[in-house]
Amino acid sequence: MSRLIQRLSFAGLLLSLIVSACSSSPATTAPAAPTAATAAPAPTVAPTAMPTVAPTATTAPTPTTAPTATSAPTATPLPASGGACLVGTWELVDLSVYMQSVFAQSGGAVTFVGQTGRIVYAFGADGTAHVDAQDFTMQMAMAVEKLTFDINVIISGAADSQYTATDDQITFSNGELKGLKISATMNGTELFSNTPAELAAMFGASPDPKYNTFGYQCDATTLTYTPPVENAQPVVMKRVP
């Protein structure tokens, strides 16, 4: 049984896989001439001095505010020169080839029956990756002598990580499971109900670096990636419009 669980753990690797006045001087009147003490001819009234009005100060021109410089647009970084085609959303559509390549290493006792539910991967241009599993179930059968055992691996929840990419490899780092749960049953009996490191690796969330680099190929519609499992075949995804 321990060997079976180990194989199942490796099989689960397919799924590895978040704004800056002025004022005037008052008029001055000249004083009146003094009146003589003795009668004298009528005094001549001194002419009133014309007040001198101070010139109006000229208002200094208001300085012109310099125009605000326009920031150059910031280019959106790609995760790597070779990873542009990864950017977008992908749905896992075919596990059969990958699963059978893994089960072949166990002597063919386990076969892949089918899959239900959804797993969606989203790769951002900023180098972040998100995986959302919606009650995804891998259905398998194991033959032991004349008995057949039904095995289900159930995946639900989400995981986030960062990634970098070359022309043919994706490397995940700083993974967070965020409630991702992977469990398995055999004929209704629970085998495990946690998320082993090698299974979390399929979502870019393993603490073990040996599980964090995948081979891949992609074009406008299809993404295939191969988990770091010996002799494994690729997992197939289709781009979500």
Backbone bond lengths (Angstrom), bond angles and torsions (degrees), N, CA, C in turn:
res aa  C-N    CA-C-N  psi(-1)  N-CA   C-N-CA  omega(-1)  CA-C   N-CA-C  phi
1 M - - - 1.466 - - 1.526 111.32 -
2 S 1.337 117.34 -39.46 1.466 119.49 179.62 1.522 110.82 -60.97
3 R 1.354 114.45 -35.68 1.469 117.06 179.27 1.514 109.79 -68.81
4 L 1.317 117.99 -37.23 1.466 121.41 177.67 1.513 110.88 -62.75
5 I 1.330 116.31 -46.74 1.468 119.60 -179.33 1.517 110.67 -61.69
6 Q 1.356 114.96 -37.46 1.467 117.87 178.23 1.510 110.76 -63.33
7 R 1.336 116.22 -42.18 1.460 118.79 179.77 1.525 110.62 -66.08
8 L 1.340 115.10 -39.58 1.471 118.10 179.13 1.520 110.76 -63.90
9 S 1.330 115.94 -36.73 1.462 119.26 179.12 1.515 110.67 -62.55
10 F 1.350 114.76 -42.95 1.455 116.95 177.48 1.509 110.90 -68.01
11 A 1.306 117.97 -34.84 1.465 119.82 178.43 1.506 111.00 -62.17
12 G 1.299 115.37 -35.99 1.464 118.34 -178.83 1.501 113.56 -67.42
13 L 1.305 119.15 -10.89 1.457 122.33 -178.89 1.518 113.18 -62.42
14 L 1.306 118.72 -12.70 1.447 123.16 -178.43 1.517 112.98 -60.20
15 L 1.267 117.37 -21.75 1.469 117.71 -169.03 1.522 114.02 -95.62
16 S 1.442 113.26 3.18 1.473 116.32 -177.76 1.501 114.06 -77.22
17 L 2.237 22.57 41.74 1.198 29.61 -170.28 1.351 23.32 129.84
18 I 18.350 43.84 36.49 0.680 92.71 -165.96 1.969 55.12 -158.77
19 V 13.315 131.81 -127.96 1.592 129.12 140.70 2.635 126.21 163.16
20 S 6.460 162.31 93.60 1.653 149.47 65.08 1.650 110.62 134.20
21 A 29.804 143.94 164.01 1.410 131.32 133.59 1.416 104.65 -161.08
22 C 0.720 112.89 169.27 1.453 110.38 -174.33 1.522 108.76 -112.27
23 S 1.357 117.27 157.85 1.465 119.62 -179.44 1.513 108.36 -124.37
24 S 1.392 117.66 156.03 1.471 122.25 178.26 1.506 108.81 -102.76
25 S 1.341 117.17 145.44 1.467 120.14 177.05 1.518 107.73 -73.37
26 P 1.336 120.88 138.08 1.459 122.07 -178.95 1.514 109.44 -64.07
27 A 1.355 114.69 147.57 1.475 119.23 -179.51 1.536 110.55 -64.80
28 T 1.349 117.44 138.89 1.473 122.35 -177.96 1.520 109.34 -106.67
29 T 1.339 116.92 122.37 1.476 121.03 -179.27 1.508 109.40 -97.97
30 A 1.345 116.99 131.15 1.484 119.88 -178.32 1.518 109.00 -68.52
31 P 1.347 120.27 142.39 1.479 122.73 -179.30 1.514 111.07 -66.80
32 A 1.362 115.48 147.28 1.486 119.91 179.63 1.519 110.91 -67.73
33 A 1.323 114.69 146.41 1.488 118.35 -179.82 1.514 110.20 -68.03
34 P 1.375 120.11 143.43 1.468 122.70 -177.52 1.521 111.49 -66.61
35 T 1.334 114.32 146.94 1.475 120.52 179.68 1.522 109.77 -85.24
36 A 1.271 117.26 132.98 1.489 119.33 -178.09 1.508 111.12 -68.45
37 A 1.349 118.72 151.02 1.463 122.48 -177.57 1.521 111.51 -71.26
38 T 1.300 120.35 -33.26 1.470 122.47 -179.70 1.490 108.15 -102.70
39 A 1.311 111.88 159.77 1.443 115.65 -178.65 1.500 108.35 -61.56
40 A 1.162 113.53 138.95 1.456 119.37 -176.83 1.500 107.59 -148.74
41 P 1.216 112.21 165.76 1.458 112.82 176.78 1.512 110.06 -53.70
42 A 1.293 110.65 151.29 1.475 115.30 -178.85 1.510 109.75 -51.99
43 P 1.324 112.16 130.58 1.456 114.90 -177.38 1.521 111.47 -65.73
44 T 1.235 109.66 147.50 1.468 115.63 175.26 1.521 109.04 -85.69
45 V 1.296 111.50 125.57 1.480 114.37 -178.80 1.512 109.15 -72.13
46 A 1.289 111.83 125.83 1.472 115.62 179.46 1.515 110.09 -66.20
47 P 1.243 115.20 138.68 1.478 116.22 178.53 1.524 110.94 -62.49
48 T 1.299 110.53 141.25 1.485 116.18 178.51 1.513 109.89 -72.60
49 A 1.284 114.28 130.41 1.475 117.92 -179.81 1.511 110.04 -67.76
50 M 1.259 114.06 135.92 1.459 117.83 176.45 1.531 109.14 -73.72
51 P 1.318 112.24 124.94 1.491 114.15 -179.52 1.522 110.63 -65.24
52 T 1.246 110.16 140.80 1.474 115.32 176.84 1.516 109.78 -92.96
53 V 1.294 115.27 118.94 1.491 119.26 179.77 1.523 109.47 -87.62
54 A 1.292 112.81 127.08 1.468 116.52 179.56 1.520 109.49 -64.89
55 P 1.289 115.74 141.62 1.477 116.87 179.92 1.518 111.04 -65.94
56 T 1.305 112.69 144.76 1.471 117.60 178.57 1.522 109.93 -69.98
57 A 1.297 112.99 129.28 1.467 117.18 -179.84 1.520 109.74 -65.89
58 T 1.268 114.01 144.20 1.470 119.04 177.75 1.531 109.87 -85.67
59 T 1.328 114.57 126.44 1.470 118.58 -179.62 1.518 110.18 -70.32
60 A 1.290 114.00 129.75 1.467 118.40 -179.68 1.525 109.30 -65.51
61 P 1.299 118.79 143.11 1.472 120.20 -179.86 1.524 110.69 -65.79
62 T 1.334 113.84 142.81 1.473 119.24 178.13 1.517 109.17 -71.76
63 P 1.324 115.87 128.27 1.478 117.21 -179.43 1.519 111.46 -61.76
64 T 1.281 116.07 143.06 1.465 121.21 179.16 1.520 109.66 -83.58
65 T 1.342 114.99 127.39 1.463 119.60 179.76 1.519 109.77 -70.30
66 A 1.300 114.51 130.97 1.464 118.64 -179.73 1.518 109.31 -65.74
67 P 1.308 118.78 140.56 1.469 120.06 179.82 1.524 111.00 -63.91
68 T 1.345 114.99 144.96 1.464 120.46 179.37 1.512 109.60 -73.59
69 A 1.309 114.25 131.60 1.462 118.31 -179.14 1.518 109.45 -67.83
70 T 1.303 116.57 139.23 1.467 121.71 178.30 1.517 109.22 -88.02
71 S 1.356 114.84 125.17 1.460 118.93 -179.09 1.521 109.79 -69.01
72 A 1.289 114.09 140.24 1.462 118.39 176.89 1.514 108.63 -70.20
73 P 1.329 118.99 140.93 1.461 120.32 179.62 1.526 111.43 -60.35
74 T 1.329 115.89 140.31 1.458 121.09 -179.74 1.512 109.41 -86.99
75 A 1.282 115.72 126.94 1.455 119.10 179.99 1.517 110.14 -71.91
76 T 1.318 117.13 139.96 1.460 121.38 177.54 1.516 108.76 -78.59
77 P 1.338 117.78 120.05 1.459 119.09 -176.39 1.521 111.83 -73.29
78 L 1.290 116.99 143.94 1.446 121.28 171.72 1.521 108.11 -92.60
79 P 1.316 117.83 154.89 1.463 119.97 -178.56 1.522 113.00 -61.27
80 A 1.294 117.09 -28.48 1.460 121.93 175.75 1.504 107.04 -172.51
81 S 1.323 116.91 163.75 1.455 120.10 -175.96 1.515 112.16 -60.51
82 G 1.307 116.68 -31.47 1.456 118.71 -177.02 1.509 114.09 -95.13
83 G 1.352 118.62 0.46 1.455 119.84 -173.21 1.505 115.73 -101.76
84 A 1.333 119.34 14.37 1.464 120.83 -175.56 1.518 112.43 -61.41
85 C 1.313 118.49 -37.50 1.465 119.65 -177.00 1.519 112.44 -71.39
86 L 1.332 117.85 -15.49 1.468 120.19 177.40 1.524 112.73 -70.75
87 V 1.336 116.69 -28.69 1.460 120.84 -172.15 1.520 110.45 -62.92
88 G 1.352 114.54 125.81 1.458 120.06 -178.59 1.515 110.51 138.13
89 T 1.329 116.17 -166.79 1.465 122.47 -177.47 1.521 109.94 -115.90
90 W 1.330 114.90 136.18 1.461 121.05 -175.68 1.529 110.07 -132.20
91 E 1.321 116.25 141.09 1.458 120.64 175.90 1.524 109.91 -111.67
92 L 1.334 115.65 133.72 1.459 120.93 178.35 1.534 108.55 -71.67
93 V 1.326 116.46 122.92 1.465 119.15 -174.99 1.524 113.99 -117.35
94 D 1.312 118.87 -23.53 1.465 119.01 -175.95 1.515 111.49 -144.70
95 L 1.324 114.16 114.49 1.468 120.90 177.47 1.524 112.03 -105.65
96 S 1.310 117.61 -8.17 1.456 119.92 -168.05 1.526 113.27 -59.86
97 V 1.341 117.69 -47.60 1.469 119.82 -177.24 1.522 110.80 -64.69
98 Y 1.326 115.99 -43.71 1.465 119.50 178.99 1.529 111.35 -61.94
99 M 1.342 115.80 -48.36 1.464 118.67 -176.85 1.524 112.10 -62.87
100 Q 1.339 116.25 -42.15 1.457 117.61 -179.85 1.527 111.96 -65.50
101 S 1.354 117.50 -32.79 1.460 119.40 177.90 1.519 111.06 -67.21
102 V 1.329 116.90 -32.11 1.461 120.25 177.68 1.526 110.83 -75.36
103 F 1.353 116.25 -43.09 1.457 119.94 -178.21 1.520 112.45 -67.47
104 A 1.326 116.41 -25.53 1.461 119.11 179.07 1.519 111.29 -60.68
105 Q 1.319 116.99 -25.93 1.455 121.02 -179.73 1.530 112.14 -74.52
106 S 1.334 115.84 -11.94 1.466 119.11 178.64 1.512 112.04 -101.61
107 G 1.340 116.25 13.82 1.461 119.52 177.07 1.514 112.99 88.31
108 G 1.321 118.72 8.81 1.462 120.47 176.79 1.507 114.54 80.84
109 A 1.319 118.26 11.39 1.462 119.73 -178.83 1.524 111.57 -71.47
110 V 1.334 117.49 -25.17 1.457 122.13 -179.04 1.523 109.06 -111.01
111 T 1.338 116.22 133.95 1.458 121.27 177.29 1.521 110.09 -122.23
112 F 1.340 115.58 151.26 1.467 121.57 178.71 1.526 108.20 -88.55
113 V 1.327 116.24 126.45 1.458 121.30 -177.10 1.529 111.71 -97.52
114 G 1.326 117.84 -43.73 1.461 120.39 -179.53 1.523 111.58 173.41
115 Q 1.335 114.61 -172.88 1.463 120.44 -179.29 1.518 109.47 -145.65
116 T 1.345 116.31 149.24 1.458 122.36 174.69 1.531 108.57 -135.88
117 G 1.351 116.81 166.47 1.456 120.42 -178.53 1.523 110.86 80.79
118 R 1.341 116.09 -169.84 1.466 121.14 -176.13 1.530 111.78 -134.97
119 I 1.324 115.28 147.97 1.464 122.39 166.10 1.521 106.85 -131.48
120 V 1.347 116.40 124.73 1.464 121.62 -177.29 1.526 109.30 -121.99
121 Y 1.324 115.49 127.54 1.457 122.44 175.85 1.529 109.02 -103.02
122 A 1.350 118.03 139.63 1.469 122.32 174.79 1.524 108.13 -128.08
123 F 1.331 116.51 118.97 1.463 122.63 177.85 1.523 108.52 -105.34
124 G 1.353 117.28 118.70 1.454 121.40 -179.50 1.518 111.87 -88.02
125 A 1.344 116.02 154.38 1.466 120.82 177.26 1.523 111.61 -67.76
126 D 1.356 117.00 -15.86 1.466 121.57 179.54 1.518 112.61 -88.31
127 G 1.345 117.51 7.68 1.463 120.30 178.38 1.511 114.39 84.21
128 T 1.340 118.33 19.34 1.463 121.08 175.29 1.523 109.29 -107.45
129 A 1.321 115.60 149.03 1.466 120.94 178.88 1.522 109.36 -129.29
130 H 1.319 116.54 143.87 1.467 122.38 179.32 1.526 108.07 -134.26
131 V 1.324 116.13 137.89 1.461 121.40 177.01 1.518 108.83 -124.92
132 D 1.324 116.27 133.63 1.457 121.87 179.55 1.527 108.50 -126.35
133 A 1.332 116.20 117.76 1.466 121.56 179.15 1.525 109.24 -106.97
134 Q 1.324 116.01 125.77 1.460 121.96 -176.21 1.523 109.55 -115.23
135 D 1.340 115.04 87.34 1.472 121.80 179.79 1.532 111.60 48.36
136 F 1.329 115.10 47.08 1.457 119.96 179.17 1.524 109.19 -78.31
137 T 1.349 116.24 130.81 1.462 120.86 -178.13 1.514 110.39 -128.58
138 M 1.332 116.08 127.65 1.466 122.11 171.33 1.525 107.27 -96.75
139 Q 1.328 115.91 125.21 1.459 121.38 -177.72 1.527 109.53 -106.17
140 M 1.330 115.98 125.44 1.462 121.59 -177.64 1.519 110.71 -134.72
141 A 1.307 114.49 165.25 1.465 120.10 176.82 1.526 108.21 -134.77
142 M 1.328 115.67 141.65 1.461 121.14 178.72 1.519 108.92 -125.15
143 A 1.327 115.09 126.72 1.457 120.36 179.65 1.522 109.74 -99.86
144 V 1.324 116.20 126.01 1.460 122.39 176.84 1.526 106.75 -128.17
145 E 1.337 115.21 109.97 1.462 121.31 -173.95 1.527 108.91 54.20
146 K 1.294 120.06 -116.32 1.464 121.59 -178.93 1.522 112.71 -103.32
147 L 1.323 115.84 10.67 1.455 120.37 -179.29 1.528 110.75 -107.44
148 T 1.349 116.26 147.14 1.461 122.33 176.89 1.517 108.90 -120.13
149 F 1.307 115.55 130.73 1.465 121.19 -179.83 1.532 109.34 -113.22
150 D 1.322 115.25 130.28 1.457 120.72 177.51 1.531 109.56 -88.77
151 I 1.324 115.29 126.82 1.470 120.77 -178.20 1.528 108.89 -120.55
152 N 1.312 116.07 130.09 1.468 122.04 175.55 1.522 109.97 -121.84
153 V 1.330 116.22 131.51 1.458 121.63 172.91 1.533 106.68 -111.84
154 I 1.338 116.16 118.07 1.463 121.87 -174.06 1.529 109.65 -109.11
155 I 1.331 115.84 131.18 1.464 121.61 -178.12 1.523 108.77 -127.02
156 S 1.331 116.59 127.89 1.466 120.97 177.24 1.526 109.13 -147.58
157 G 1.355 115.53 158.11 1.462 120.25 -179.36 1.517 111.88 105.36
158 A 1.323 116.00 -163.49 1.462 120.99 -174.62 1.521 111.09 -140.76
159 A 1.330 115.05 161.66 1.466 121.76 176.59 1.525 108.33 -147.05
160 D 1.340 116.45 148.81 1.460 122.97 177.45 1.520 109.54 -127.12
161 S 1.313 116.53 152.72 1.462 120.67 174.87 1.521 108.96 -162.73
162 Q 1.322 115.57 174.62 1.447 122.42 169.57 1.517 107.89 -103.38
163 Y 1.338 116.13 158.35 1.463 118.41 178.82 1.520 110.69 -149.07
164 T 1.303 114.74 155.94 1.457 122.98 169.58 1.522 106.87 -127.66
165 A 1.325 116.02 157.47 1.459 118.72 -177.64 1.518 111.05 -143.86
166 T 1.315 114.75 141.78 1.455 121.76 168.71 1.529 106.66 -104.15
167 D 1.318 117.30 -165.23 1.460 119.51 179.09 1.521 112.99 -64.63
168 D 1.323 117.56 -24.27 1.461 117.82 -174.74 1.533 114.14 -141.88
169 Q 1.337 118.54 10.08 1.459 119.59 178.84 1.531 111.20 -138.75
170 I 1.326 115.97 143.69 1.462 123.41 173.20 1.525 107.17 -114.61
171 T 1.340 116.64 133.10 1.463 121.29 175.65 1.522 109.05 -122.78
172 F 1.334 116.29 122.91 1.456 121.94 -179.82 1.529 110.63 -94.96
173 S 1.359 116.10 154.30 1.467 120.88 176.62 1.526 109.06 -155.92
174 N 1.349 115.59 161.54 1.473 122.88 177.18 1.523 112.26 53.02
175 G 1.310 116.21 46.78 1.462 120.64 -178.33 1.524 113.07 -73.80
176 E 1.345 116.07 145.61 1.463 123.70 174.78 1.522 108.28 -131.04
177 L 1.332 116.91 127.14 1.462 120.37 -174.97 1.530 113.02 -74.91
178 K 1.351 118.95 -34.26 1.460 123.12 176.69 1.531 112.96 49.13
179 G 1.313 116.85 46.02 1.458 120.16 175.59 1.508 114.96 91.29
180 L 1.334 118.44 4.35 1.456 119.73 177.73 1.529 109.70 -63.64
181 K 1.330 115.91 130.72 1.458 119.79 -179.76 1.516 109.44 -132.03
182 I 1.321 115.42 132.67 1.461 121.88 176.47 1.523 107.86 -122.51
183 S 1.308 116.12 125.09 1.466 120.43 179.96 1.526 108.98 -133.73
184 A 1.325 116.12 165.09 1.460 120.51 179.58 1.519 109.95 -144.63
185 T 1.328 115.39 144.68 1.459 121.50 174.88 1.526 109.36 -129.10
186 M 1.327 115.62 153.46 1.466 121.27 173.30 1.516 107.72 -129.95
187 N 1.318 116.00 117.27 1.465 121.91 -174.44 1.521 111.26 50.28
188 G 1.342 115.87 38.55 1.456 121.34 176.43 1.506 114.83 87.16
189 T 1.349 117.39 -8.22 1.459 120.67 179.98 1.527 109.55 -95.54
190 E 1.329 116.03 130.49 1.468 119.78 -176.37 1.519 111.73 -68.51
191 L 1.345 115.92 131.56 1.458 121.11 175.62 1.527 110.91 -94.30
192 F 1.326 116.59 -44.01 1.465 121.77 173.29 1.524 107.63 -159.72
193 S 1.343 116.00 160.00 1.467 120.75 -179.39 1.524 110.03 -144.84
194 N 1.306 115.00 52.12 1.455 120.32 176.51 1.525 107.70 -141.52
195 T 1.312 118.01 -163.51 1.461 120.46 179.53 1.522 109.14 -128.10
196 P 1.328 117.35 90.46 1.466 120.78 179.28 1.528 110.98 -57.88
197 A 1.322 116.26 153.42 1.460 121.69 -175.89 1.521 112.16 -56.57
198 E 1.349 116.99 -40.89 1.455 118.61 -177.22 1.524 112.09 -70.91
199 L 1.341 116.77 -26.07 1.458 119.41 175.39 1.522 110.73 -78.77
200 A 1.328 116.80 -39.53 1.464 120.65 176.99 1.518 110.92 -61.02
201 A 1.338 116.48 -26.67 1.462 120.64 179.68 1.513 111.61 -59.85
202 M 1.309 117.49 -30.47 1.451 120.28 -178.78 1.523 111.70 -65.37
203 F 1.317 116.12 -18.28 1.461 121.67 178.53 1.530 110.94 -108.12
204 G 1.316 116.82 14.81 1.452 121.02 179.85 1.511 113.10 70.20
205 A 1.317 117.15 27.15 1.465 119.93 -173.39 1.521 113.41 -127.13
206 S 1.318 117.73 25.93 1.452 119.63 179.45 1.521 111.22 -90.43
207 P 1.340 117.59 139.41 1.465 119.78 175.33 1.529 112.43 -75.34
208 D 1.329 116.81 -10.53 1.460 120.80 -178.13 1.526 109.81 -94.27
209 P 1.346 118.63 112.68 1.466 120.84 -175.46 1.523 114.70 -60.60
210 K 1.298 118.51 -21.20 1.466 118.85 -178.89 1.520 112.19 -69.11
211 Y 1.334 116.96 -14.70 1.458 120.36 178.94 1.530 113.07 -102.17
212 N 1.317 118.75 7.34 1.461 120.28 -168.51 1.526 116.15 -102.08
213 T 1.323 118.73 -0.21 1.456 121.10 179.81 1.525 110.32 -119.23
214 F 1.343 116.23 128.62 1.456 123.54 -176.12 1.530 109.62 -122.83
215 G 1.311 116.42 147.38 1.450 119.90 167.95 1.525 108.60 -83.77
216 Y 1.340 117.42 149.56 1.468 119.31 179.61 1.518 111.29 -153.55
217 Q 1.338 114.37 162.19 1.455 123.48 169.57 1.519 107.15 -142.58
218 C 1.340 117.81 142.84 1.458 118.93 177.08 1.509 111.32 -150.75
219 D 1.342 114.41 156.74 1.452 121.69 173.12 1.522 107.17 -139.70
220 A 1.316 118.19 -158.09 1.466 121.14 -174.78 1.519 112.93 -65.08
221 T 1.321 118.65 -25.88 1.471 120.82 -174.02 1.520 115.43 -123.63
222 T 1.327 118.94 -22.51 1.466 121.03 -170.88 1.527 111.43 -129.40
223 L 1.336 114.35 138.55 1.466 121.94 174.62 1.515 108.07 -126.25
224 T 1.311 116.14 126.12 1.464 120.35 172.48 1.520 107.99 -120.17
225 Y 1.324 116.17 135.42 1.463 118.16 175.55 1.519 109.21 -138.05
226 T 1.318 113.97 150.27 1.456 120.33 -174.86 1.517 110.10 -116.88
227 P 1.330 117.67 115.45 1.464 121.02 177.75 1.521 111.23 -63.43
228 P 1.339 116.50 157.79 1.465 120.57 -178.62 1.527 112.11 -76.86
229 V 1.334 115.20 63.52 1.462 122.20 177.63 1.530 107.65 -122.11
230 E 1.282 116.39 133.50 1.460 121.01 -176.35 1.526 111.65 -55.93
231 N 1.327 115.55 132.07 1.467 123.76 177.15 1.535 114.35 62.15
232 A 1.320 117.82 18.14 1.465 119.95 -179.01 1.518 111.42 -77.61
233 Q 1.343 115.42 146.83 1.452 123.08 172.75 1.531 109.30 -95.36
234 P 1.353 118.62 162.91 1.465 120.22 -173.64 1.535 114.32 -69.91
235 V 1.311 115.44 153.64 1.458 124.63 167.03 1.531 106.97 -87.82
236 V 1.324 117.45 141.86 1.461 120.73 -176.17 1.525 111.57 -109.68
237 M 1.348 116.92 132.09 1.468 123.04 176.77 1.516 109.66 -127.69
238 K 1.342 115.86 153.87 1.456 122.10 175.28 1.529 109.13 -118.73
239 R 1.359 116.26 143.40 1.461 120.47 179.94 1.528 110.79 -68.03
240 V 1.332 115.85 135.70 1.467 121.77 176.72 1.532 107.32 -90.68
241 P 1.357 119.08 123.28 1.464 121.16 -178.19 1.516 111.74 -58.77
